[in-house]
Amino acid sequence: MTLYLASQSPRRRQLLEQWGVPCELLLPDADEDAEALEAVRPGEAPAVYVQRVTALKLQASLARLQRRGLPAAPVLCADTTVALGRRILGKPADEADARRMLAALSGQRHRVMTAVAVGLPAVRGRPARAWQALSTSWVRFAPMTPAQIRAYVATGEPMGKAGAYAIQGLAAMWIAHISGSHSGIMGLPAHETAGLLRQAGVRFVGT
């Protein structure tokens, strides 16, 4: 069974392939404002935010599948957010924003939450179905000097990453401790994702 991955993250696709789950990309059309789905509502709790955004992404992806007339198959969406207390740290707007985020995380413990959703489109009278799960992990950064932060941001790695860092990259040198799912911090928690895929009928290694 084909799996559609509605994510522009190459890391998520690599993880699925490592787990023996081949997939096809189902990316937004040029006229879709995918970034608008990630807008934070005033006072919204991080866990509520990341699950709401993931559900919206799944709805948009299932509509995209139907609009394009593609064969019906499960669709997987995910979203990751970094939270320092109740403060949501999304993707940095620019290098200055990335430096501010990393300065806030320096020497601190924070949460990384990844919500995953898998949906099946309506077909032959069967209604659409969806399953969702949330992975929460804790990460503690060692103290970073302003010079280290500037040098890291200058590599370009923080851009496009929630919280302005990628655990699988250079940022690992400053991560003193993690508790939870390493793959979840990367953007796609293995345990939760496998459970959702099984519910959707996707067969892969270990099923």
Salt bridges, closest charged atoms under 4 A:
GLU17 OE2 - ARG13 NE 3.48
ASP29 OD2 - ARG67 NH2 2.78
ASP29 OD1 - ARG68 NH2 2.51
GLU32 OE2 - ARG64 NE 2.79
GLU32 OE2 - ARG67 NH2 3.14
GLU38 OE2 - LYS57 NZ 3.20
GLU38 OE2 - LYS91 NZ 3.78
GLU44 OE2 - ARG52 NE 2.63
ASP79 OD1 - LYS57 NZ 2.77
GLU95 OE1 - ARG99 NH1 3.99
ASP97 OD1 - ARG100 NH2 3.68
